[in-house]
């Protein structure tokens, strides 16, 4: 659903932003750029773990799909397509 996608995107961006800020500050204090990279990568991994699987919190508002059409209309369409193909030659 769209609300679940929006929630997942907000969680993903929030975790990335927070980990980038924490990583930058910690890397600046320790004067090690490697720690900045490791913390941002850990934030990315955590955000992927929380947003990529279809957790139930993302499926609370399911979409309403159109009703299934009868199979008779599909047979007519395929017959029309076959007739159009043969009429070209």
trRosetta pair geometry for C-beta under 8 A, 3 or more apart (Angstrom, degrees):
i j d omega theta_ij theta_ji phi_ij phi_ji
1 4 4.7 90 63 10 85 107
1 5 7.0 -151 96 -7 44 87
1 58 7.5 174 45 160 87 64
1 59 6.6 126 6 -133 106 43
1 60 7.2 -96 45 61 148 54
1 61 4.3 161 166 85 163 80
1 62 5.7 -120 -63 -103 117 23
1 63 5.7 175 -104 -42 75 78
2 5 5.5 -51 -147 35 36 113
2 6 6.4 38 153 -20 66 103
2 61 7.6 -58 47 95 67 123
2 63 7.7 85 -15 -77 85 104
3 6 5.6 -51 -149 35 33 113
3 7 6.4 36 151 -19 64 105
3 60 7.1 -64 89 66 124 98
3 61 4.8 53 34 37 127 140
4 7 5.6 -51 -146 36 33 113
4 8 6.3 34 154 -19 65 105
4 57 7.3 147 -127 120 96 55
4 58 3.4 97 -168 -172 116 66
4 59 5.9 33 -87 -61 160 34
4 60 6.6 152 -70 25 105 77
4 61 6.8 -169 -27 42 93 88
5 8 5.7 -53 -146 37 31 112
5 9 6.3 32 154 -19 64 106
5 58 7.4 83 -55 -163 40 107
6 9 5.8 -55 -148 37 30 111
6 10 6.4 30 154 -18 64 107
7 10 5.8 -56 -148 37 30 110
7 11 6.3 29 155 -17 65 106
7 57 7.1 -118 125 135 151 98
7 58 6.3 -157 71 -107 119 76
8 11 5.8 -55 -146 38 30 110
8 12 6.2 33 155 -21 65 109
8 51 4.3 117 -164 -149 95 100
8 58 5.6 30 -52 -111 112 128
9 12 5.6 -53 -144 37 30 114
9 13 6.2 23 160 -12 65 109
9 51 7.8 110 -63 -150 29 141
10 13 6.1 -57 -142 42 27 105
10 14 6.0 29 158 -21 63 112
11 14 5.8 -59 -145 38 27 113
11 15 6.3 23 161 -16 64 107
11 47 6.8 165 129 -142 82 87
11 50 5.9 -114 145 120 135 125
11 51 5.6 174 85 -77 115 110
12 15 6.3 -60 -149 36 24 105
12 16 6.4 20 156 -14 62 111
12 47 4.7 100 -133 178 61 121
12 48 8.0 62 -122 -70 102 43
12 50 7.8 -174 -77 81 65 101
12 51 4.8 -12 -66 -35 102 167
13 16 5.7 -57 -145 40 31 111
13 17 6.1 31 158 -20 66 109
14 17 5.8 -57 -145 37 27 110
14 18 6.2 22 160 -14 65 109
15 18 5.9 -56 -142 40 29 107
15 19 6.1 24 160 -14 65 111
15 43 5.3 174 152 -173 86 92
15 46 5.8 -142 -176 96 141 106
15 47 3.9 177 77 -78 138 106
15 50 7.2 135 -38 42 157 139
16 19 6.1 -60 -144 42 25 106
16 20 6.2 27 157 -22 63 109
16 40 7.6 43 -154 -156 69 82
16 43 5.8 134 -108 133 39 119
16 44 6.4 49 -104 -86 91 68
16 47 5.9 -21 -48 -31 81 163
17 20 5.8 -57 -147 34 27 111
17 21 6.5 24 157 -16 64 106
18 21 5.9 -56 -149 37 31 108
18 22 6.2 25 156 -13 66 109
18 43 6.9 -179 79 -132 78 136
19 22 5.7 -55 -140 43 32 109
19 23 5.8 35 158 -22 66 111
19 39 5.6 -174 -175 147 87 83
19 40 5.4 133 129 -114 107 45
19 42 6.6 -164 -147 78 135 79
19 43 2.4 -90 -32 -63 170 154
19 44 7.3 -134 81 -28 157 58
19 46 7.6 155 -64 42 142 123
19 47 8.0 -116 -1 -28 137 114
20 23 5.7 -54 -140 40 26 112
20 24 6.2 28 158 -21 62 107
20 40 5.4 48 -92 -107 65 105
20 43 7.1 -111 -35 60 60 161
21 24 5.9 -54 -146 34 27 110
21 25 6.4 22 157 -14 63 108
22 25 6.0 -58 -147 39 29 107
22 26 6.0 21 159 -12 67 112
22 39 5.8 -131 101 166 96 141
22 43 7.9 143 49 -62 116 132
23 26 6.0 -59 -140 43 27 105
23 27 5.8 25 161 -16 64 113
23 35 6.8 -176 -155 128 76 71
23 36 4.2 101 156 -149 97 56
23 37 7.3 141 -176 -20 135 15
23 38 7.5 175 -130 66 114 57
23 39 3.3 -178 -94 79 97 122
23 40 4.7 -65 -3 -43 171 80
23 43 7.3 -105 -33 -8 123 129
24 27 5.9 -59 -142 42 24 109
24 28 6.1 26 157 -22 63 109
24 36 5.7 54 -87 -129 41 117
25 28 5.8 -56 -147 35 27 112
25 29 6.4 25 156 -18 64 106
26 29 5.8 -54 -146 36 31 109
26 30 6.2 8 163 3 66 112
26 35 5.5 -107 119 133 106 127
26 36 7.0 170 73 -81 85 63
26 39 6.2 110 52 -39 136 158
27 30 6.3 -66 -137 52 27 95
27 31 7.7 82 166 -99 56 6
27 32 5.8 -111 -142 79 71 58
27 33 5.6 61 -171 -114 129 33
27 34 7.6 167 -123 52 108 38
27 35 4.7 180 -90 76 78 94
27 36 3.3 -21 -43 -50 155 98
27 37 8.0 87 -90 -6 143 59
27 39 7.5 -136 -39 19 101 127
28 31 7.2 19 -173 -76 28 48
28 36 7.9 68 -30 -72 65 120
30 35 5.8 45 64 18 139 155
32 35 4.6 71 97 -2 108 106
32 36 7.6 177 105 -8 63 81
33 36 5.4 -48 -162 29 49 118
33 37 6.6 47 145 -18 73 101
34 37 5.7 -55 -153 36 36 110
34 38 6.2 34 152 -19 69 106
35 38 5.5 -53 -143 38 35 112
35 39 6.1 32 159 -19 68 106
36 39 6.1 -59 -148 37 26 106
36 40 6.4 21 156 -14 63 109
37 40 5.9 -59 -147 40 29 108
37 41 6.2 28 155 -18 66 109
38 41 5.7 -57 -146 39 29 111
38 42 6.3 31 154 -21 65 105
39 42 5.6 -50 -146 35 32 113
39 43 6.5 35 152 -19 63 104
40 43 5.6 -52 -150 36 34 114
40 44 6.4 38 150 -21 64 103
41 44 5.5 -50 -148 34 34 114
41 45 6.4 36 153 -19 65 103
42 45 5.7 -51 -147 36 33 112
42 46 6.3 33 153 -18 64 106
43 46 5.7 -54 -145 38 31 111
43 47 6.2 29 156 -17 66 107
44 47 5.8 -56 -145 38 29 108
44 48 6.4 30 154 -19 64 105
45 48 5.8 -54 -148 35 30 111
45 49 6.4 32 153 -20 63 106
46 49 5.6 -55 -149 35 32 113
46 50 6.4 19 156 -11 65 110
47 50 5.9 -61 -144 43 32 105
47 51 5.8 -1 167 4 69 119
48 51 6.5 -73 -130 49 23 89
48 52 5.2 11 -175 -16 68 124
49 52 7.2 -30 -95 31 13 101
49 53 7.6 0 -171 1 44 108
50 55 7.6 -25 -171 -19 53 148
54 58 6.2 -121 -156 72 56 123
54 59 6.3 49 174 -45 97 123
55 58 5.3 90 65 6 77 101
55 59 7.6 -170 97 1 42 94
56 59 5.7 -74 -146 47 41 102
56 60 7.4 74 158 -63 69 76
57 60 6.7 -11 -161 -33 36 111
59 62 6.6 23 -176 -72 79 84
69 73 5.6 -65 157 51 122 133
69 74 7.1 129 101 -42 115 95
70 73 5.7 99 73 0 83 96
70 74 8.0 -151 106 -1 52 88
71 74 5.4 -53 -159 34 52 116
71 75 6.5 55 147 -24 75 100
72 75 5.8 -52 -151 31 36 112
72 76 6.8 36 152 -18 65 103
73 76 5.7 -51 -152 34 37 113
73 77 6.6 39 151 -20 66 104
74 77 5.7 -53 -150 35 35 113
74 78 6.5 30 155 -16 67 105
75 78 6.0 -55 -147 38 32 107
75 79 6.3 32 153 -19 65 107
76 79 5.7 -56 -148 37 31 111
76 80 6.4 34 153 -20 65 105
77 80 5.7 -54 -149 35 31 112
77 81 6.5 34 152 -21 64 104
78 81 5.6 -49 -149 32 35 115
78 82 6.6 37 153 -20 64 102
79 82 5.8 -52 -150 34 33 111
79 83 6.5 33 152 -19 65 105
80 83 5.7 -55 -148 36 32 111
80 84 6.4 32 154 -20 65 106
81 84 5.8 -56 -149 36 31 111
81 85 6.5 34 153 -23 64 105
82 85 5.7 -53 -151 31 32 114
82 86 6.7 22 157 -12 65 107
83 86 6.2 -62 -151 40 31 104
83 87 6.3 30 155 -25 66 111
84 87 5.8 -57 -144 32 31 112
84 88 7.4 46 157 -36 60 94
85 88 6.5 -47 -169 7 32 113
86 89 6.9 -60 -168 30 44 102
